Amino acid sequence: MTSQSAEHFRLTVLNPGGRDPEQSFHGVPAPAEGAHPPINFHAFAACTLGAFHFNPRRAIAEDLPVLLLLRSDFRASERALYDLKKQGRIVAVSLKETGLHQIAQQLCDRAKLLRFMKIVAQADGCIATTPEAAEIYQRVRSKCDPATVLFAPTPYPITGEPVTVVNLDGYKGRRLLDELRFPKGKLRLIEKWKSYPDYLRDVAQHKIVLQLDRSHVPGQVAGDALLCRVACVGGDGAIERIAFPKTCGEGRSITEIASTALDLLKNLHLRAAIVAESQARALERLSFQTMRSQLANFFASLKQS
């Protein structure tokens, strides 16, 4: 497909019998706007300015290629595939739940497995949001062209916000950043040690602090964000878990963290609420006054024992 034709490509996502409201995307909405934020399978409709439907008739009426989601016992999806193909639509299919354990749970029933294999074989292609799902589709479609199975991670409406990265790893860090292909002028690098006040001034200029440290450190980065009155996203340090429980990385996937970061970038009121909550929690549990009292009591108990 040429870049020109790609600009005009639109896709209908059909979740037959699903509960999410039907939605047409004439632009990319902010997460707080519209019936559903442009994430997960809605993102495939949103990034093409297409539509999301649960009614097969309305999906057919769009007269667009269709991404058909396989859910529940696959019966509604099977009927929808028949109707779509009868009307000459190009149909790719995907399991709605694509984690390995979710796939195993869905396909452990023999009847559902046979129905799944029939649908996958009869569709024009498959879209897999994980490499593991792609392997499963390819095995079922072993007699088909391998190009009819596409691994396509769910897209995210990256906002183009300027990003500052503190890189103290020299060439190794720059090489990793080059692979991210930031648009020209959108990435600012800090590669020299700064005084702590100057560093905090840099932090304070940003909407959020995003970090992915999973080493259960004490949490200095989150502490820096507290001092700057900035929301901290990701990380599982002690301060992250205490001050930023709604946005920290503890127990959350990279997809959830990315979605949270996007919500905060888009929503001023949400950022303000997270910052206010973090300040209240910090005052209660992390302030010098609180810690001084705890230390005094602790050492007093040691002296008495």
N, C-alpha and C positions, 0 to 999 in steps of 0.2 A: 504494500500500500504506500503510495506517495505521501509526502508530508501535506500536500494540498488536500488530498482526499481524506487524510486523517483528521484534518481540521473540521471536516463536515460529517465525520462519523458519529452516529448516535446509537445508543444501545438501550434496549428494554430489559430490565431484570424482572423476572417473574417468580414469585414465591407463592405457588398456588395454594390457596386456603390459609395463608399466613395471617398474622394479626397486625403487622405493621401497616399503617394507612398508605394508600396509594399516593404517589408523589411524582410530579414532573419537575425537572431541574432546568430552569432557564438561566441559571447562574450558579455559582458555588456559594451556598448559604453559610453564614456563620453557624457554629454549633448550637447556638440558642435560638436560631431561626428555623421555621419550617417544621414539618411533622417529624422528621428524623435527621440527625446530623449526617453529613456526608462521609460516613465511615462504614467499615465492614462491606457487605455486598451493596449497600446503598452507594458506596464510593464508586463502583463501576458505572452506575447510572449517572452519578453526579459528574464524574470526570469527562463524560461524553455528552453532557447536557441532555441526557436521555430521561427515562422514566422508570419508576419502580411500581410494580403492580402485584396484587394477589388474585385478580380476576383474569383468567385466560382470555376472555372475550375482549377485554380492554387492551390486553397486551397484543392481541392479534390486530386490533384496530390501529395501533401505533404504526404498523407497517414498517417495522424496524427489525434488525437481527435481535435475537433473544438469548439471554443467559437464563436458563431454567434451573431453579434450585430444587434439589431433591431433599424432601423432608418427610417426617412422620413415617408412614408405611410405604411411601413412594407411589401409592395408587393415584392420587391427584396429579402427581408429576407425570405419571405414565399417560393419563388421559390428556393432559395439557400438551405433551409432546406429540401425540397423535393429531390433535386439533391444529397445532402449529404447523406441523409438516404438511398436513392436508391443505393448508392455505399457502404453502410454498415459502414459509419462513425459514431462515437459516437459524439453527438452534444449537448452542453449546450448553452443556450441562455441568453442574457442580453440586456436590454434597453441600448442604447448608452448614453442617457441623463437620469440620475437617481435621480436628485433632485426632491423632492416632487412636487414642482410647475411645473417642466418639465414633470413629469409623468402625472400630471393632464391635462396639455395642450395637450399631445399626445393622451390621452385616452378619451377626451371629445367628440370626433367624434365617432358616433355609429359604422360605418363601420370599423374604425381603431381598436376600442375596440374589436369587434368580431374577427377580424383578429389576434390581439394580443393574445386573449384567446385561439384561435385555435393553434397558433404557440407554446405558452407556454405549452399547454397540450400535443402536439405531440412531443416536444423535449425530449431528454433523461434526461435533468435536467436544472436547472437555476443557474446562478452565480449572486449574488447581491452584489454590492459594497457599499450598505448602508443597515442598519437593516430594514428601512422602505420598501425598494424595496423587501427585502426578504419576508416580511409579505405579500406583494401583490402577489408574485409568489406562495407562499404557499397556499393562498386562491384560486388561479386559479387551482392549482394542488392538491386540497384538497383530491382527491381520490388516489393520488400517495403517495409513501413512502416519509415522510418528509426529509429523508436524501438526496433526489434528489435536494434539494435547499440548496445552500452553500452561506453563507455570507462571502465574501472575500474582505476586503478593498484593494484598489489598492496598490500593493507593491512598495517600493522605494529602489533603489540600495544604501543602506547605505554603506558608504566607509570604515568604520572601523577606522576613524580618532580618535586619542586619544581625550578624552573629559575631561575638567575640570569643576566641578560643585562647586559653592560656596554654601554650605549648613550650614545655621545658625539656622536651625530648629531642630537640634539634631536627636533623634530617629525617629520622624515623617518624617523628610526629608529623612533619610536613608531608611526607609521602602518603601517610594515611589520610590526611586532610585532602590531598590532591585527588584521591579516589572518590571523595564525596562530591566533587565537581560543583562547588559553590558558584553561583553566578558572579560575574565580575563586579567587584565593588561591594559585595554582600558579606565578605568575611574579613574580619580584623584579627590579626594575630598579635598576641603579647608573648614575646620570646625572651625577655630579659627580666630578671628579678627586680621587683619594685619594692619600695618601702610599703609597709602595711597600710598606712593611711592612703597612699596613692592607689594601691590595689583596691581598697574599699571604695574609693571614688569611682574607679572603673566599674566595679560591680553595681554600684548604685545607679548607674546610667541605664540599666537594662530592666526589662519587664519581668523576666524570670531568670533563675539560675538552674540550668539543666545539667545533671551529672548522673553517671551510671555505675558508680562505685558499689560493688556488691561484697565488700570485704568486712562489713560490720565494724567499721572504724568508729572512733568517738564522734566524728561528725563536724570537723572544722568548717567545711564548705557550707554546711547548713548554718553554722554559727555565724559565718561571714554574711550570709543572706539575712539572718536575723538583725545584725547590726545595721544593714543597709535598708531594712524594711522592704525586702524583695522576697517574692515567693520562691521556694526551693522545690524542684521537681526531681524525683528519682533519688537513688542512694538509700542505703539501709543502715547508716550510722546511727548512733544513739540519739544524737540531737535531731536528725531527720525524723526518727520514729516518735520522738516526744513532741517536737514543735510543729512538724508537718505530717501528721498521720494520714491525712487525706490525699497527699500528693507524693509521699515517699515511695521508694521502690520495693519496700518490704512486701512480699507476697504478690507483687504485680508483674505482669509480663511487659516486655519492651513495647508491645502494641498498646497496652493500657497506659504506660508512661507517656508515650508519644501522643496519645489522644488527650491525656490530661494537660500536657504542655500546650497543645494546640488550643484547647478550651481556654486556658489562662491567657494566652497571647491575644485571643479574640475578645475576651470579656473582661472589661475593666472592673466591673462590680465583683466578679468572682475573684479576681486577683486581690482586690481590696479586702474581701472577706477572709481569704486565706492568710493574708498578712496580719490582719487584726487578730485572728485566732492564734496564729503563731506567736504574736507578741504577748497575748494573754497567757498562753501555756508557758512561754519562756519566763515571764514574770513570776509565775507560780512555782516553777520547778527548776529553772536554770539561772535565776538572777544571783548576783553576788550576795544579796541580803539573805535569800533562801539558803544558799549553799553555806554561808557563814554560820547560820543557825544549825544546820545539819552537822557541820564539822564540829562545832562546839559541843553539841549533844553527843556525838560519836566519841570524841576524845574524852569527854567527861565520863562516859560509860567505861572506857578502857582504863581510866585511872582508878575507878572504883572496883574493877574486877580483879 
